[in-house]
């Protein structure tokens, strides 16, 4: 999260609206917020957290938060925060609440809004929850981004459960909490197993043995089917022969009956054929000519009706033309007088233009008089301004000679600042060298305390080790010898006559050795051995302590030599820097004198700048006045030109007058002239319109009349042609009646009215004769084929019955074979399914075992805690890089077996102790190191280019050297693209931080924010 701009009003001590532009602060990388106690420094951080989360460190909802947050002199509180998240998306969060005007202590519920900048506009979001946007809860935001006052040690002393929860949220360790997913998979797997067991119900009878038994039955059924099929084929062949013979006898009877019926139709077919021939002859003579006669008659009647209509139309056209011609004759005198009216209209328009031009000339003369007065006044003003400019230029030239070049001042100031930096660095190095010498002396004293002899410890330690080793071997030899004697004594006590000796095997034991009891001697040797071991451990422990101290001495000595070398280089740089001072007007040892000269020079520069600003303003005024003067002069010239043009226009218009004289009408008003012009225009327009309308109508009717006359003549001509055609047709009809032998035209029409389908009837007659001939031949062939053959009905019925019996048996056997084949197929499919189900069951049972193992692994978030511990150890290692340096290599952090932070103290033999034993300053250093490491991890996790980190107080617990180390640590963060904000009242930090906000509290206005660069 990176803040861009914060606006606060009516919050805590902020009465008036204050706006902080964080872009200037964050660009600096390291900035501060400084002010006295109670000025409102921490309120800025609370405003940020409240704008984002609606939460504050000091107040919760039960504390009447809105009332207590609102400034007592304000009736409205407002917070607006613009910020970017790790995806570089811009957001704005606002919170606003108001006081009840009737009840002072009653403050309404805050109004919260969240916006995102898209397409050059703030788009409101549905939810005001910023956790998904920033990626942190309020609690973890306080631990990684903005650490409130008094909460810096919280993460350091956080319990294991809370710290694990925090690590889960920050580093998204929830992805490793797989217990619920494994449980869901286990449940799903169990459901599948149950479903599988349900599917296997009914497969108990499915087996390889059952399939083989069914196949055996199928083989026997197929044998029965083959024998029955052979018998059925023989019976079927004999029955088919009888069936064919019976069918042939029946067919013969049917065809004989059909032949008799067709022969009875012979006379009617002949009559139809005769009638058809007569129809064809009459149709050929009269059909076409009668149709032509009918068409001609219809056309004649149509033309007669058309002739009547068109004659009426012709009469109407002639009447219209006469009326139009009469109206044209009536308006012709008015049309011929149009030119005179147009001339009169033009003259009236010219008189109107002349009057308007005279009025314009009067206005131009009045404007020119006013313009002359303005031009004279502006000239005087421009002259006064030029005089003031000349006086200021003389002052600037005189005063500017006394000002020292700012480049020289910057170089001198840079030289003095570099000198101060050299002196500060030298003081730091001297102080650090002195501290390291003191540390070396202290370590030497520790060695002397542990080992007071003047002899070299290494030699003494080697001699002691050799001495202890020799004594140990001697005691060990003695102990082995005594143990042998003790064992021999035990054997001697247990020897009995007649039993073999365990050492030599003899059965007789004449001289049994007598050995004294060695237990006391063994016990004394064991005491000596224990004393030697204690002495060995003492010297070993002493060596480890001295080696550890020597290692520290070596580390300090190396750093001491390095710093001594740096001091020599620094003194050489100081000497070289001193020789570079070449400015005679300044003293190298008098920085305060330089400051006074610089201040005086600045005052002179400010005075010159003030005069230059005045000069710039005067020149701007002069330029503006000169432009106005030039514009006014141009306008006067324009007035004169326009007046001349108007006079010329009047003369021209007077010369254009033809029928009227201007003198006769110059006193007539504009309105009357315009009315006269309008009347003339309307009269001219009406006359032209009417003449044009009647002329156009006459021109349209004339060709229509000629066309209509032509049309009527054409109709009358066609009627005469049709009358001649009808006469010719009647003559042809009389001729054909004579040829046909019919006595009248009515008889012809009666025959043709039958409207016979000649082709269909011809085809019907032909089909009859072909069918009759075919049927006669078929009867003759069947009689010849069946000669000498007879049909026994009883034999036919008997064979039919036997065939049906065999067919029934064949059907039964076929069904048996089909059922057995279907059952075998079903069993084979079911057997394959059963094998697949058993295979799937084994797979699911194996998966059940694996999921049970995973469930035990992820149970109780154990795996998440393990991953969290890895992140935490990495965090601890990263924090130690800074913490070890801040504590001058004396302390470092580590994790205990319980996962809590503890301290390794290198000044106390590297022993570990609780973080609660740290001093306030050490706790701040440890917390800062952890906070920086945590923030870096969050930045890396979010893959953001920049990240923001705010520290509220804590520097007051540090001594001067520690402050320097912490400040150097924070400064180095700039190189790591980190932005750090500090709230503090420590003066050393205020002097060294380049960019800061100064908070001052005004009794009237409340807290005020000032940017210090």
ROBA-607334 format. One record per residue (C-alpha): z, x, y. Coordinates in steps of 0.1 Angstrom, whole numbers, padded with zeros to 4 digits, always signed. Layout:
N
ZXY ...
//
This chain:
1013
+0000+0000+0000 -0010+0013+0034 +0002-0005+0066 -0024-0009+0093 -0007-0029+0121 +0027-0046+0124 +0035-0072+0151 +0071-0085+0155 +0087-0109+0179 +0121-0125+0180 +0134-0105+0150 +0169-0089+0152 +0170-0068+0184 +0132-0073+0191 +0131-0100+0217 +0096-0095+0231 +0065-0091+0210 +0060-0055+0199 +0029-0041+0180 +0028-0009+0160 -0006+0006+0153 +0001+0025+0121 -0034+0040+0120 -0024+0067+0145 +0008+0074+0126 -0008+0075+0091 -0036+0097+0103 -0010+0123+0112 +0002+0123+0076 +0039+0128+0086 +0055+0107+0113 +0090+0095+0123 +0108+0065+0138 +0136+0077+0160 +0163+0060+0181 +0199+0056+0186 +0222+0037+0163 +0216+0000+0165 +0183+0004+0183 +0163-0014+0156 +0148+0014+0135 +0155-0001+0101 +0145-0036+0113 +0109-0023+0112 +0112-0017+0075 +0129-0051+0069 +0101-0068+0089 +0075-0052+0065 +0094-0063+0033 +0100-0098+0047 +0064-0102+0057 +0053-0092+0022 +0080-0106-0001 +0101-0129+0021 +0131-0107+0012 +0153-0083+0031 +0179-0058+0021 +0207-0069+0045 +0204-0107+0041 +0196-0131+0014 +0189-0169+0014 +0226-0177+0012 +0234-0158+0044 +0215-0182+0067 +0189-0155+0068 +0165-0171+0092 +0192-0178+0117 +0207-0143+0115 +0173-0126+0116 +0162-0144+0147 +0170-0128+0181 +0197-0148+0198 +0177-0150+0230 +0146-0162+0212 +0135-0196+0199 +0107-0183+0177 +0104-0154+0152 +0071-0140+0142 +0060-0112+0119 +0024-0102+0112 +0015-0073+0089 -0020-0060+0082 -0022-0037+0052 -0046-0023+0026 -0039-0022-0011 -0050+0005-0036 -0084-0011-0039 -0090-0005-0001 -0090-0043+0005 -0076-0055+0038 -0050-0082+0039 -0028-0099+0065 +0007-0115+0058 +0024-0136+0084 +0059-0152+0086 +0070-0176+0113 +0101-0197+0119 +0114-0216+0149 +0148-0227+0163 +0156-0264+0165 +0156-0273+0202 +0185-0296+0198 +0207-0276+0174 +0209-0238+0182 +0220-0228+0147 +0194-0249+0130 +0163-0227+0122 +0135-0243+0102 +0120-0230+0070 +0097-0200+0075 +0059-0206+0074 +0042-0180+0052 +0005-0172+0051 -0016-0146+0034 -0052-0138+0044 -0080-0114+0032 -0106-0099+0055 -0140-0109+0041 -0174-0112+0059 -0159-0104+0093 -0133-0132+0091 -0097-0137+0078 -0100-0160+0047 -0067-0178+0038 -0055-0173+0002 -0040-0200-0019 -0009-0180-0029 +0014-0159-0007 +0025-0138-0037 +0016-0102-0030 +0028-0087-0063 -0007-0089-0079 -0022-0074-0048 +0002-0045-0044 +0011-0041-0080 +0049-0039-0074 +0078-0064-0074 +0102-0064-0044 +0128-0043-0063 +0103-0017-0073 +0087-0017-0038 +0121-0007-0025 +0122+0021-0050 +0087+0036-0045 +0073+0026-0011 +0100+0017+0014 +0135+0029+0005 +0160+0010+0027 +0191+0026+0042 +0219+0032+0016 +0196+0025-0014 +0181+0060-0018 +0203+0069-0049 +0196+0036-0067 +0168+0049-0090 +0188+0080-0098 +0218+0060-0110 +0199+0031-0124 +0210+0019-0159 +0187+0024-0189 +0178-0013-0192 +0169-0017-0155 +0151+0016-0154 +0130+0007-0185 +0122-0027-0169 +0111-0009-0137 +0090+0017-0156 +0073-0012-0175 +0063-0029-0143 +0052+0001-0124 +0032+0018-0152 +0021-0014-0169 +0040-0006-0200 +0039-0043-0210 +0007-0034-0228 +0028-0015-0253 +0051-0045-0260 +0031-0057-0290 +0059-0075-0308 +0046-0110-0298 +0010-0101-0306 +0021-0087-0340 +0042-0119-0346 +0012-0140-0337 -0010-0120-0361 +0017-0124-0388 +0018-0161-0383 -0020-0163-0383 -0021-0142-0415 +0006-0164-0431 -0014-0195-0422 -0045-0180-0438 -0025-0172-0469 -0012-0207-0472 -0047-0221-0466 -0060-0198-0492 -0034-0209-0517 -0044-0245-0510 -0080-0237-0515 -0072-0221-0549 -0057-0254-0562 -0081-0268-0587 -0095-0235-0598 -0070-0232-0627 -0095-0245-0653 -0123-0223-0640 -0127-0192-0664 -0153-0171-0682 -0143-0187-0715 -0149-0223-0702 -0184-0212-0690 -0193-0197-0724 -0182-0229-0742 -0203-0251-0720 -0234-0228-0725 -0229-0232-0763 -0230-0270-0760 -0261-0267-0738 -0279-0247-0766 -0272-0275-0791 -0282-0302-0767 -0316-0284-0760 -0323-0284-0798 -0318-0321-0800 -0339-0326-0769 -0369-0306-0784 -0369-0327-0817 -0366-0360-0799 -0394-0350-0774 -0418-0342-0803 -0412-0376-0819 -0416-0393-0785 -0450-0376-0779 -0464-0388-0812 -0453-0424-0807 -0465-0424-0771 -0500-0412-0782 -0504-0440-0807 -0491-0467-0783 -0515-0455-0756 -0545-0460-0779 -0535-0496-0786 -0527-0502-0749 -0562-0490-0739 -0579-0513-0764 -0559-0543-0752 -0568-0534-0716 -0605-0533-0724 -0605-0568-0741 -0586-0582-0711 -0610-0566-0687 -0640-0581-0705 -0626-0616-0702 -0619-0612-0665 -0654-0599-0657 -0671-0627-0676 -0651-0652-0655 -0660-0634-0623 -0698-0634-0633 -0698-0671-0637 -0682-0676-0603 -0707-0654-0586 -0738-0670-0602 -0725-0704-0589 -0728-0690-0552 -0765-0681-0555 -0779-0713-0537 -0756-0710-0507 -0765-0673-0502 -0802-0682-0502 -0796-0710-0475 -0777-0685-0453 -0805-0660-0457 -0831-0686-0445 -0810-0696-0415 -0806-0660-0405 -0844-0654-0406 -0850-0684-0383 -0823-0671-0358 -0839-0636-0358 -0874-0650-0349 -0861-0672-0320 -0839-0644-0307 -0868-0621-0306 -0890-0646-0286 -0865-0660-0261 -0832-0641-0258 -0843-0614-0234 -0865-0637-0212 -0838-0664-0209 -0812-0638-0199 -0836-0625-0172 -0842-0661-0159 -0804-0666-0157 -0798-0634-0137 -0826-0642-0112 -0813-0678-0107 -0777-0665-0100 -0790-0639-0076 -0811-0665-0057 -0780-0687-0052 -0760-0657-0040 -0786-0646-0015 -0788-0681-0001 -0751-0682+0006 -0752-0647+0021 -0781-0657+0044 -0759-0685+0059 -0729-0662+0065 -0750-0634+0081 -0768-0658+0104 -0735-0670+0117 -0724-0634+0123 -0757-0627+0142 -0750-0657+0165 -0715-0645+0173 -0727-0609+0182 -0753-0623+0206 -0725-0644+0224 -0702-0613+0227 -0729-0591+0243 -0737-0618+0269 -0699-0620+0279 -0695-0582+0282 -0727-0579+0303 -0713-0605+0326 -0680-0586+0332 -0698-0553+0338 -0718-0570+0365 -0686-0583+0381 -0668-0549+0384 -0699-0528+0393 -0693-0530+0432 -0657-0517+0428 -0669-0489+0405 -0695-0478+0431 -0668-0476+0458 -0646-0451+0437 -0657-0419+0455 -0645-0432+0489 -0611-0441+0475 -0608-0407+0458 -0616-0390+0492 -0589-0411+0510 -0564-0402+0482 -0571-0365+0486 -0566-0367+0524 -0532-0384+0520 -0521-0357+0495 -0532-0330+0520 -0512-0347+0548 -0482-0347+0526 -0485-0309+0518 -0489-0301+0555 -0457-0320+0563 -0438-0302+0534 -0451-0268+0546 -0439-0274+0582 -0404-0283+0568 -0404-0250+0547 -0413-0230+0578 -0382-0244+0597 -0359-0235+0568 -0374-0199+0566 -0368-0193+0604 -0332-0205+0600 -0326-0182+0570 -0341-0151+0588 -0317-0155+0617 -0287-0154+0593 -0302-0125+0573 -0305-0103+0605 -0268-0108+0613 -0258-0099+0576 -0280-0067+0576 -0264-0054+0608 -0228-0060+0595 -0236-0043+0562 -0251-0012+0579 -0218-0007+0598 -0198-0010+0566 -0219+0016+0548 -0215+0041+0576 -0177+0037+0575 -0176+0043+0538 -0197+0075+0541 -0173+0088+0567 -0143+0083+0543 -0162+0100+0514 -0169+0131+0536 -0132+0133+0545 -0121+0131+0508 -0146+0157+0496 -0133+0181+0522 -0097+0175+0509 -0107+0180+0473 -0126+0212+0480 -0096+0226+0499 -0070+0216+0474 -0090+0225+0443 -0090+0263+0451 -0052+0264+0445 -0054+0249+0409 -0053+0273+0380 -0080+0268+0353 -0066+0245+0325 -0082+0267+0299 -0061+0296+0310 -0030+0275+0310 -0038+0263+0274 -0043+0299+0263 -0010+0310+0279 +0009+0280+0264 -0006+0287+0230 +0006+0323+0233 +0042+0312+0242 +0042+0286+0213 +0030+0312+0189 +0058+0335+0201 +0083+0308+0195 +0069+0301+0160 +0071+0339+0153 +0108+0340+0165 +0117+0309+0144 +0100+0323+0113 +0118+0356+0118 +0152+0339+0122 +0145+0319+0090 +0136+0351+0071 +0166+0370+0084 +0189+0341+0075 +0173+0338+0041 +0175+0376+0034 +0212+0375+0044 +0218+0345+0021 +0201+0363-0008 +0221+0395-0002 +0252+0374-0003 +0241+0357-0034 +0234+0391-0051 +0269+0403-0040 +0284+0371-0054 +0266+0375-0087 +0277+0412-0089 +0313+0400-0084 +0309+0376-0112 +0297+0404-0135 +0326+0425-0124 +0350+0396-0131 +0335+0392-0166 +0333+0430-0174 +0356+0454-0154 +0348+0487-0172 +0327+0514-0155 +0308+0521-0187 +0273+0504-0190 +0277+0470-0205 +0246+0474-0227 +0260+0506-0242 +0294+0491-0246 +0279+0460-0262 +0258+0480-0286 +0288+0502-0296 +0309+0472-0302 +0282+0455-0323 +0279+0486-0344 +0316+0489-0348 +0320+0453-0358 +0291+0457-0383 +0307+0487-0400 +0341+0470-0402 +0324+0439-0416 +0307+0459-0444 +0339+0477-0452 +0359+0445-0455 +0331+0430-0475 +0331+0459-0500 +0369+0457-0504 +0367+0419-0509 +0340+0423-0536 +0362+0449-0554 +0392+0427-0553 +0372+0397-0565 +0361+0417-0596 +0396+0427-0604 +0407+0391-0600 +0380+0379-0625 +0389+0406-0650 +0425+0395-0648 +0415+0359-0655 +0395+0370-0686 +0425+0391-0699 +0448+0362-0696 +0425+0339-0716 +0418+0365-0745 +0431+0353-0780 +0430+0371-0813 +0400+0362-0834 +0380+0349-0804 +0352+0371-0790 +0357+0389-0757 +0334+0374-0730 +0326+0409-0717 +0321+0431-0748 +0321+0405-0777 +0349+0422-0798 +0371+0400-0819 +0401+0424-0817 +0419+0431-0785 +0444+0460-0791 +0448+0472-0754 +0445+0443-0729 +0443+0456-0694 +0472+0447-0670 +0459+0438-0634 +0483+0430-0605 +0478+0398-0584 +0452+0404-0556 +0454+0370-0538 +0476+0384-0510 +0451+0413-0504 +0422+0388-0503 +0439+0366-0478 +0446+0396-0456 +0410+0407-0458 +0399+0371-0448 +0422+0373-0417 +0406+0406-0407 +0371+0390-0412 +0380+0361-0390 +0393+0384-0363 +0360+0404-0364 +0340+0371-0362 +0360+0360-0331 +0354+0394-0315 +0317+0392-0323 +0314+0357-0307 +0333+0369-0277 +0309+0397-0270 +0279+0376-0278 +0291+0349-0253 +0298+0376-0228 +0264+0391-0232 +0247+0356-0227 +0267+0350-0195 +0258+0385-0181 +0222+0381-0192 +0220+0347-0174 +0235+0363-0142 +0212+0393-0145 +0182+0368-0148 +0194+0351-0116 +0198+0384-0099 +0163+0394-0109 +0149+0362-0096 +0168+0365-0063 +0159+0402-0060 +0122+0395-0064 +0123+0368-0037 +0144+0391-0015 +0118+0419-0018 +0091+0394-0011 +0108+0381+0021 +0115+0417+0033 +0078+0424+0030 +0071+0391+0049 +0096+0402+0076 +0078+0435+0081 +0044+0418+0083 +0059+0392+0107 +0073+0420+0130 +0039+0437+0130 +0023+0404+0140 +0049+0399+0167 +0041+0433+0181 +0003+0427+0180 +0008+0393+0196 +0029+0408+0224 +0000+0432+0233 -0024+0403+0236 -0005+0390+0268 -0029+0399+0297 -0022+0372+0324 -0009+0389+0356 +0001+0357+0372 +0027+0350+0344 +0056+0369+0328 +0057+0373+0291 +0095+0368+0290 +0096+0340+0315 +0086+0308+0296 +0105+0286+0321 +0085+0302+0350 +0053+0293+0331 +0065+0257+0326 +0072+0254+0364 +0038+0268+0373 +0022+0245+0347 +0041+0215+0361 +0031+0223+0397 -0005+0228+0386 -0004+0195+0368 +0008+0178+0399 -0020+0193+0419 -0045+0182+0392 -0031+0147+0393 -0034+0146+0431 -0070+0158+0428 -0077+0133+0401 -0063+0106+0423 -0085+0116+0452 -0115+0119+0428 -0108+0084+0416 -0107+0072+0452 -0139+0091+0459 -0155+0075+0429 -0144+0041+0441 -0157+0048+0476 -0191+0060+0463 -0193+0030+0441 -0186+0007+0470 -0212+0026+0492 -0238+0023+0465 -0231-0014+0460 -0232-0020+0498 -0265+0000+0501 -0280-0020+0473 -0269-0053+0490 -0284-0040+0523 -0317-0031+0507 -0318-0064+0490 -0311-0083+0523 -0339-0063+0541 -0363-0072+0513 -0353-0108+0515 -0360-0108+0553 -0394-0094+0547 -0400-0120+0520 -0390-0148+0545 -0416-0135+0571 -0443-0132+0544 -0436-0167+0532 -0437-0181+0568 -0471-0165+0574 -0484-0179+0540 -0472-0214+0549 -0490-0213+0583 -0522-0203+0566 -0517-0230+0540 -0514-0257+0568 -0546-0245+0585 -0565-0245+0551 -0553-0281+0543 -0562-0293+0578 -0598-0281+0573 -0600-0300+0540 -0593-0334+0556 -0625-0357+0554 -0617-0393+0562 -0583-0391+0579 -0569-0372+0609 -0534-0355+0606 -0525-0364+0642 -0528-0401+0634 -0503-0398+0605 -0480-0369+0613 -0451-0392+0621 -0455-0413+0589 -0426-0407+0565 -0428-0388+0531 -0420-0420+0513 -0447-0441+0528 -0473-0414+0522 -0463-0410+0486 -0464-0448+0481 -0499-0449+0496 -0511-0421+0473 -0496-0439+0443 -0513-0472+0452 -0547-0454+0455 -0542-0436+0423 -0534-0468+0404 -0564-0487+0419 -0588-0458+0410 -0573-0456+0375 -0576-0494+0368 -0613-0495+0380 -0623-0465+0359 -0604-0478+0329 -0620-0513+0330 -0655-0500+0336 -0652-0475+0308 -0637-0501+0284 -0666-0527+0290 -0693-0500+0289 -0679-0487+0256 -0677-0522+0241 -0714-0530+0252 -0725-0497+0236 -0707-0506+0203 -0721-0542+0201 -0758-0534+0208 -0764-0513+0175 -0743-0539+0156 -0767-0567+0168 -0798-0547+0157 -0783-0539+0123 -0773-0576+0118 -0809-0587+0125 -0822-0562+0100 -0797-0574+0074 -0808-0611+0078 -0845-0601+0075 -0838-0582+0042 -0819-0611+0027 -0848-0636+0034 -0873-0611+0020 -0853-0608-0013 -0852-0646-0017 -0890-0648-0016 -0893-0621-0043 -0868-0639-0066 -0887-0672-0062 -0919-0654-0074 -0900-0639-0104 -0886-0673-0115 -0921-0688-0115 -0935-0660-0137 -0905-0664-0162 -0911-0702-0166 -0947-0696-0175 -0937-0670-0202 -0912-0695-0217 -0939-0722-0221 -0961-0697-0238 -0934-0686-0263 -0925-0723-0271 -0961-0728-0283 -0958-0696-0306 -0924-0706-0321 -0934-0741-0331 -0903-0756-0314 -0908-0787-0293 -0884-0779-0264 -0863-0753-0247 -0831-0772-0257 -0839-0766-0294 -0842-0728-0286 -0809-0728-0269 -0793-0747-0297 -0804-0720-0322 -0794-0691-0300 -0760-0708-0293 -0750-0700-0330 -0746-0664-0319 -0749-0651-0354 -0738-0615-0363 -0771-0605-0379 -0761-0571-0393 -0729-0584-0408 -0746-0613-0425 -0774-0591-0438 -0747-0567-0452 -0728-0596-0468 -0760-0608-0486 -0768-0573-0498 -0733-0567-0511 -0734-0600-0530 -0766-0591-0548 -0754-0555-0556 -0720-0568-0569 -0737-0595-0590 -0760-0569-0607 -0731-0545-0613 -0710-0572-0628 -0738-0582-0652 -0743-0546-0664 -0705-0540-0668 -0701-0571-0691 -0731-0560-0712 -0716-0525-0716 -0681-0538-0726 -0696-0562-0752 -0715-0534-0767 -0684-0510-0768 -0661-0536-0784 -0686-0547-0811 -0667-0546-0845 -0632-0540-0829 -0602-0563-0831 -0567-0563-0814 -0535-0570-0836 -0508-0583-0812 -0480-0579-0838 -0489-0543-0844 -0490-0537-0806 -0455-0552-0801 -0441-0532-0830 -0454-0499-0817 -0442-0507-0782 -0406-0514-0795 -0405-0481-0815 -0417-0462-0784 -0389-0477-0762 -0363-0468-0788 -0374-0431-0789 -0377-0431-0751 -0340-0443-0748 -0328-0415-0771 -0349-0389-0752 -0334-0401-0719 -0298-0398-0733 -0305-0362-0746 -0321-0353-0712 -0291-0366-0693 -0268-0346-0716 -0288-0314-0710 -0288-0320-0672 -0251-0326-0671 -0243-0295-0690 -0266-0274-0668 -0250-0289-0637 -0215-0282-0650 -0224-0246-0659 -0239-0241-0624 -0208-0256-0609 -0184-0235-0630 -0204-0203-0621 -0203-0211-0584 -0166-0220-0586 -0159-0188-0606 -0176-0168-0579 -0156-0186-0552 -0124-0180-0571 -0132-0142-0573 -0138-0142-0535 -0106-0161-0529 -0086-0137-0551 -0101-0108-0532 -0093-0123-0498 -0058-0131-0510 -0052-0094-0520 -0066-0084-0485 -0043-0108-0467 -0012-0098-0487 -0019-0061-0479 -0023-0071-0442 +0010-0090-0445 +0027-0058-0456 +0012-0038-0427 +0021-0064-0401 +0056-0064-0414 +0058-0026-0408 +0044-0030-0373 +0068-0058-0366 +0097-0036-0375 +0082-0008-0353 +0078-0031-0322 +0109-0051-0327 +0134-0051-0297 +0108-0034-0274 +0116-0001-0292 +0081+0012-0288 +0081+0003-0251 +0114+0022-0246 +0098+0052-0264 +0068+0052-0242 +0090+0047-0211 +0110+0077-0221 +0078+0098-0222 +0069+0086-0187 +0105+0093-0176 +0105+0128-0189 +0072+0135-0171 +0087+0121-0140 +0117+0143-0144 +0095+0174-0148 +0075+0166-0117 +0107+0159-0097 +0122+0193-0107 +0093+0212-0091 +0107+0201-0057 +0144+0197-0066 +0147+0232-0080 +0133+0246-0048 +0154+0224-0025 +0187+0235-0043 +0176+0272-0041 +0171+0274-0079 +0207+0263-0085 +0202+0228-0099 +0176+0208-0119 +0174+0174-0135 +0171+0165-0172 +0174+0134-0194 +0204+0129-0217 +0201+0117-0252 +0210+0082-0239 +0181+0084-0214 +0203+0088-0183 +0197+0115-0156 +0221+0145-0156 +0223+0178-0137 +0218+0213-0151 +0240+0237-0130 +0227+0272-0132 +0258+0285-0113 +0280+0273-0142 +0262+0289-0172 +0235+0262-0172 +0258+0235-0183 +0250+0198-0178 +0270+0173-0158 +0267+0137-0144 +0245+0130-0114 +0275+0112-0099 +0292+0146-0094 +0265+0156-0068 +0275+0159-0032 +0259+0135-0007 +0233+0161+0004 +0225+0171-0032 +0221+0134-0042 +0197+0129-0014 +0177+0160-0025 +0176+0147-0061 +0167+0112-0051 +0140+0124-0027 +0124+0145-0055 +0125+0116-0079 +0111+0092-0053 +0082+0116-0044 +0074+0121-0081 +0076+0083-0088 +0054+0076-0058 +0028+0102-0070 +0028+0086-0104 +0022+0052-0088 -0006+0066-0067 -0022+0082-0097 -0018+0050-0117 -0034+0029-0089 -0062+0056-0084 -0057+0052-0046 -0070+0078-0022 -0040+0075+0001 -0004+0063-0005 +0025+0055+0018 +0061+0064+0015 +0090+0055+0038 +0125+0071+0039 +0153+0054+0059 +0181+0079+0068 +0196+0105+0044 +0189+0137+0064 +0223+0136+0081 +0238+0148+0048 +0218+0181+0049 +0226+0214+0065 +0201+0232+0087 +0185+0252+0059 +0183+0222+0036 +0167+0202+0064 +0141+0230+0068 +0134+0230+0030 +0131+0192+0029 +0109+0192+0060 +0086+0219+0045 +0084+0197+0013 +0074+0166+0033 +0050+0186+0054 +0033+0199+0022 +0026+0163+0012 -0001+0161+0039 -0022+0184+0018 -0018+0161-0011 -0032+0131+0009 +0003+0116+0011 +0016+0097+0041 +0054+0099+0047 +0074+0080+0074 +0109+0091+0082 +0137+0071+0100 +0164+0094+0112 +0185+0105+0142 +0186+0142+0132 +0175+0161+0163 +0159+0190+0143 +0135+0166+0127 +0127+0148+0160 +0116+0181+0175 +0094+0191+0146 +0076+0159+0137 +0043+0157+0158 +0038+0119+0158 +0066+0094+0161 +0078+0060+0174 +0108+0060+0199 +0129+0029+0197 +0150+0021+0228 +0171-0009+0234 +0169-0027+0268 +0196-0052+0277 +0171-0076+0292 +0140-0071+0271 +0155-0061+0237 +0142-0032+0216 +0110-0015+0229 +0087+0007+0209 +0070+0037+0224 +0044+0060+0207 +0053+0097+0211 +0026+0123+0205 
//
